[in-house]
């Protein structure tokens, strides 16, 4: 049976401090390494827009877009305070799954064009 919380957040001061400092360390490390990270994949803006549309239509998660250093990127929107680490981790898998589906569709279209141009 799940324990019912009496407060909106059931955590003591020491745990809160520990988690807070871990978060600050994680953000600091991210900023130190951000210049070495890729901004986007090799996908075109059109492909990313298609993925964005399909993900929004699917309803498993909500994404928006953002342009960073002239690159069209997907951005996960987190608005629920109950979002957990596992929810964030699931986003990458959902995006990859939809990307694979669209990639196969695009490959099929390219293949069809090649066959039509051959005849």
C-alpha positions, 0 to 999 in steps of 0.5 A: 500500500502506498503511503499517503503524503501529508505535504506536497513534498515529503522530504526532510531538510537534509535530503532537500539540501543534498538533492539541491546541491546535486542538481546544481553540480549537474547543471554546472557540469552541463554548462562546462561541457555544453560547447562540446555537445552537438546542437542537433542531429543531421536531420533536416528542419523538415524531418524534425518538424515532421517528428514534432508533428507526429509526437504531438499528434501521438499524445505521449509527450509534448514537444515544441521547437527552438532555434539554437545557433540557426539550428532547428531543434526539438525541445521537451516541455515539462510542466507537471511538477510530478515529472520524475527522472523516468519520465524524462528518460522515456522522452528520448525513447519515444522520440527515437521510436517516432524518428525511426518510423519517419526515417523508414517512411522517408527511405521508402519514398526515396526508394520509390522515386529511384524506382520510378526514375529508373523506368 
